[in-house]
Amino acid sequence: MPDNPAPLTSRPLLFRLVPLLVAAALLLGANGLAMTVIAVRGRLAGLSDTMIGVFGSAYYAGFILGVLVTPLLIRRVGHIRVFSALAALSAIAVLGLFLTPPGLGWAGLRFTSGIAFCGTAMVLESWLNALASNAERGRILSIYRIVDLGAVTGGQFLLPAFGAGGAAILVVIGIVFCAALIPVSLAREGNPPVSDSRGVNYLAIWAISPVAAVGCLTIGLTNGAFRTVGPVYAEGVGLDADGLALLISLWVIAGAIFQYPLGWASDRTDRRYVLILATAGAGLSCLFLSGVSFQAAIFLGAFLFGGFALPLYSLSAAHANDHAGPGQFVELAAGLTMFFAIGAVIGPLLASAVMDRFGPSAFFLYTGGLHLAFVAFVGARLLARGAVPAEHRKRFVWLLRNSPAIHRMAGGQKAARPDKDRPSPD
């Protein structure tokens, strides 16, 4: 049984959070950089775009397994030991890339990375949630978003500093993963309480909101593909390491900026109209990117694509939450995360096959077509069902996709309403 010393609740909350936030920054920065590096190294090794897509799909397949097994591991040995084991596994999986010939062995290492990252993120996010009262949860979530944004964007610029080839960049990533162990292992906090984990009824998730289910699947097919094989597109259109780091950073930063106006608008009207607006914007940005070749236009297109595409997950989840009944929030969150992950398993394979056949610009024809197809689906749902009354809408919350545990921190359970007040799906 894990040791569970009493939490040191007399200490200020900020001091209790610092070790976890430092660990989160190291973990998120290292993982974000690793996702970029694996695609670039695959191209340097002469691998096909399809094989690089296999690496992305393997990563998200591991993510799915991580969602399923991490709660079991936490109940068995506690948060601290699970985090330590999986952070070490993350470092091993990255360093193993240098020792393993390019090919299917790399896919196995990326599968391992997916399990490890999902598990470590679940530990940190559930731990942060356990430390916070309802009044503090929103503030902690905001700080965590800033940490995530800063770590992922900042980590990208280690790529031009160390280069994608050779052992140096992999050693740096491994060091950062190992460094994430230090604040968690030395923190004065004991293991937080273990939350209940229930199975997910995916048919029930579909019944609550077909729009949210299809939306998260589409986001996995598109954003998941961009995050794992987007560097292949960047290399194909002639961007160097600095340009690639800037491309990914603009995509992430724009997503953070656009969350607020789109979320504000969705709280004040039928969210499906905002979903249509954002999805159409993402689709049109993709079509723009598919037809340009000079760098300034590529960076502008990436900024617009990230701005419209990244908020779609939070908008879809908010729409689903408007339809959720009492006690359904956590199950709904896990279900939507799984729909995203399933799409992200398939997306890199499809996108890389399209690029192999038609060239790098076809990547954005693929993503643009899927976004515009989702616009049509949401439009059909608008004709099928009426809007959720304003008094039943929950407040929009910017959600991260690191693990399902982040949804608990968003505080949706306390906003649930009686079944009799629940509007019909979509």
Solvent accessible surface area in square Angstrom, and as a share of the most:
residue,aa,sasa,rsa
1,M,207,0.92
2,P,17,0.11
3,D,101,0.52
4,N,88,0.45
5,P,78,0.49
6,A,81,0.63
7,P,76,0.48
8,L,54,0.27
9,T,100,0.58
10,S,111,0.72
11,R,55,0.20
12,P,81,0.51
13,L,25,0.12
14,L,103,0.51
15,F,123,0.51
16,R,21,0.08
17,L,3,0.01
18,V,66,0.38
19,P,26,0.17
20,L,1,0.01
21,L,18,0.09
22,V,69,0.39
23,A,0,0.00
24,A,0,0.00
25,A,36,0.28
26,L,50,0.25
27,L,1,0.01
28,L,5,0.03
29,G,10,0.10
30,A,2,0.02
31,N,9,0.04
32,G,5,0.05
33,L,2,0.01
34,A,5,0.04
35,M,12,0.05
36,T,0,0.00
37,V,1,0.00
38,I,8,0.04
39,A,0,0.00
40,V,21,0.12
41,R,24,0.09
42,G,0,0.00
43,R,79,0.29
44,L,119,0.59
45,A,49,0.38
46,G,66,0.63
47,L,33,0.17
48,S,55,0.36
49,D,14,0.07
50,T,50,0.29
51,M,48,0.21
52,I,2,0.01
53,G,0,0.00
54,V,38,0.22
55,F,2,0.01
56,G,4,0.03
57,S,8,0.05
58,A,16,0.12
59,Y,5,0.02
60,Y,15,0.06
61,A,33,0.26
62,G,0,0.00
63,F,5,0.02
64,I,36,0.18
65,L,66,0.33
66,G,0,0.00
67,V,15,0.08
68,L,102,0.50
69,V,44,0.25
70,T,1,0.00
71,P,24,0.15
72,L,106,0.53
73,L,69,0.34
74,I,11,0.06
75,R,103,0.37
76,R,181,0.66
77,V,46,0.27
78,G,1,0.01
79,H,5,0.02
80,I,43,0.22
81,R,130,0.47
82,V,4,0.03
83,F,0,0.00
84,S,32,0.21
85,A,62,0.48
86,L,13,0.07
87,A,0,0.00
88,A,36,0.28
89,L,57,0.28
90,S,2,0.02
91,A,3,0.03
92,I,110,0.56
93,A,2,0.01
94,V,2,0.01
95,L,69,0.35
96,G,12,0.12
97,L,6,0.03
98,F,109,0.45
99,L,147,0.73
100,T,38,0.22
101,P,102,0.64
102,P,68,0.43
103,G,13,0.12
104,L,130,0.65
105,G,36,0.34
106,W,9,0.03
107,A,12,0.09
108,G,38,0.37
109,L,35,0.17
110,R,5,0.02
111,F,71,0.30
112,T,34,0.20
113,S,7,0.05
114,G,0,0.00
115,I,29,0.15
116,A,0,0.00
117,F,12,0.05
118,C,0,0.00
119,G,0,0.00
120,T,0,0.00
121,A,0,0.00
122,M,21,0.09
123,V,0,0.00
124,L,1,0.01
125,E,0,0.00
126,S,21,0.14
127,W,1,0.00
128,L,0,0.00
129,N,25,0.13
130,A,48,0.37
131,L,21,0.10
132,A,9,0.07
133,S,58,0.38
134,N,90,0.46
135,A,99,0.77
136,E,50,0.22
137,R,30,0.11
138,G,41,0.40
139,R,137,0.50
140,I,1,0.00
141,L,4,0.02
142,S,45,0.29
143,I,50,0.25
144,Y,2,0.01
145,R,27,0.10
146,I,121,0.62
147,V,30,0.17
148,D,20,0.10
149,L,43,0.22
150,G,42,0.41
151,A,16,0.13
152,V,21,0.12
153,T,16,0.09
154,G,43,0.41
155,G,8,0.08
156,Q,0,0.00
157,F,94,0.39
158,L,60,0.30
159,L,1,0.01
160,P,40,0.25
161,A,75,0.58
162,F,93,0.39
163,G,27,0.26
164,A,13,0.10
165,G,41,0.39
166,G,44,0.42
167,A,35,0.27
168,A,51,0.40
169,I,0,0.00
170,L,1,0.01
171,V,69,0.39
172,V,26,0.15
173,I,1,0.01
174,G,2,0.02
175,I,106,0.54
176,V,29,0.17
177,F,4,0.02
178,C,58,0.34
179,A,27,0.21
180,A,0,0.00
181,L,37,0.18
182,I,102,0.52
183,P,23,0.15
184,V,1,0.01
185,S,64,0.41
186,L,139,0.69
187,A,20,0.16
188,R,160,0.58
189,E,8,0.04
190,G,8,0.07
191,N,20,0.10
192,P,10,0.06
193,P,111,0.70
194,V,67,0.38
195,S,55,0.36
196,D,122,0.63
197,S,62,0.40
198,R,160,0.59
199,G,70,0.67
200,V,37,0.21
201,N,82,0.42
202,Y,84,0.32
203,L,149,0.74
204,A,33,0.25
205,I,2,0.01
206,W,111,0.39
207,A,58,0.45
208,I,14,0.07
209,S,1,0.01
210,P,9,0.05
211,V,0,0.00
212,A,0,0.00
213,A,1,0.01
214,V,31,0.18
215,G,0,0.00
216,C,0,0.00
217,L,57,0.28
218,T,11,0.07
219,I,2,0.01
220,G,0,0.00
221,L,23,0.11
222,T,0,0.00
223,N,1,0.01
224,G,1,0.01
225,A,0,0.00
226,F,0,0.00
227,R,21,0.08
228,T,7,0.04
229,V,0,0.00
230,G,0,0.00
231,P,0,0.00
232,V,3,0.02
233,Y,1,0.00
234,A,1,0.00
235,E,79,0.36
236,G,35,0.34
237,V,34,0.20
238,G,55,0.53
239,L,14,0.07
240,D,90,0.47
241,A,38,0.30
242,D,85,0.44
243,G,7,0.07
244,L,8,0.04
245,A,0,0.00
246,L,69,0.34
247,L,2,0.01
248,I,0,0.00
249,S,4,0.03
250,L,41,0.21
251,W,6,0.02
252,V,22,0.13
253,I,65,0.33
254,A,0,0.00
255,G,2,0.02
256,A,9,0.07
257,I,92,0.47
258,F,38,0.16
259,Q,5,0.02
260,Y,136,0.52
261,P,77,0.49
262,L,13,0.07
263,G,1,0.01
264,W,154,0.54
265,A,31,0.24
266,S,0,0.00
267,D,38,0.20
268,R,139,0.51
269,T,49,0.29
270,D,10,0.05
271,R,4,0.01
272,R,3,0.01
273,Y,124,0.47
274,V,6,0.04
275,L,0,0.00
276,I,41,0.21
277,L,105,0.52
278,A,0,0.00
279,T,0,0.00
280,A,26,0.20
281,G,12,0.12
282,A,0,0.00
283,G,0,0.00
284,L,108,0.54
285,S,8,0.05
286,C,0,0.00
287,L,71,0.35
288,F,82,0.34
289,L,0,0.00
290,S,23,0.15
291,G,68,0.65
292,V,23,0.13
293,S,90,0.58
294,F,134,0.56
295,Q,88,0.39
296,A,73,0.56
297,A,6,0.05
298,I,1,0.00
299,F,32,0.14
300,L,94,0.47
301,G,0,0.00
302,A,1,0.01
303,F,56,0.23
304,L,58,0.29
305,F,0,0.00
306,G,0,0.00
307,G,0,0.00
308,F,43,0.18
309,A,0,0.00
310,L,26,0.13
311,P,0,0.00
312,L,2,0.01
313,Y,3,0.01
314,S,1,0.00
315,L,0,0.00
316,S,0,0.00
317,A,1,0.01
318,A,6,0.04
319,H,3,0.01
320,A,0,0.00
321,N,18,0.09
322,D,1,0.01
323,H,3,0.01
324,A,3,0.02
325,G,2,0.01
326,P,66,0.42
327,G,43,0.42
328,Q,42,0.19
329,F,11,0.04
330,V,34,0.20
331,E,36,0.16
332,L,1,0.01
333,A,4,0.03
334,A,19,0.15
335,G,0,0.00
336,L,1,0.01
337,T,4,0.02
338,M,13,0.06
339,F,33,0.14
340,F,5,0.02
341,A,0,0.00
342,I,73,0.37
343,G,0,0.00
344,A,0,0.00
345,V,34,0.20
346,I,75,0.38
347,G,0,0.00
348,P,0,0.00
349,L,70,0.35
350,L,84,0.42
351,A,0,0.00
352,S,0,0.00
353,A,46,0.36
354,V,40,0.23
355,M,4,0.02
356,D,71,0.37
357,R,172,0.63
358,F,139,0.58
359,G,23,0.22
360,P,45,0.28
361,S,40,0.26
362,A,8,0.06
363,F,0,0.00
364,F,2,0.01
365,L,100,0.50
366,Y,28,0.11
367,T,0,0.00
368,G,0,0.00
369,G,39,0.37
370,L,47,0.23
371,H,1,0.00
372,L,65,0.32
373,A,59,0.46
374,F,5,0.02
375,V,32,0.18
376,A,68,0.53
377,F,58,0.24
378,V,0,0.00
379,G,23,0.22
380,A,56,0.43
381,R,47,0.17
382,L,41,0.20
383,L,164,0.82
384,A,60,0.47
385,R,110,0.40
386,G,57,0.55
387,A,56,0.44
388,V,9,0.05
389,P,54,0.34
390,A,68,0.53
391,E,140,0.63
392,H,38,0.17
393,R,49,0.18
394,K,28,0.12
395,R,175,0.64
396,F,19,0.08
397,V,25,0.14
398,W,32,0.11
399,L,12,0.06
400,L,14,0.07
401,R,55,0.20
402,N,18,0.09
403,S,1,0.01
404,P,15,0.10
405,A,8,0.06
406,I,0,0.00
407,H,4,0.02
408,R,56,0.21
409,M,1,0.00
410,A,19,0.14
411,G,11,0.10
412,G,9,0.09
413,Q,87,0.39
414,K,129,0.54
415,A,51,0.40
416,A,34,0.26
417,R,28,0.10
418,P,72,0.45
419,D,86,0.45
420,K,174,0.74
421,D,50,0.26
422,R,84,0.31
423,P,27,0.17
424,S,63,0.40
425,P,48,0.30
426,D,0,0.00
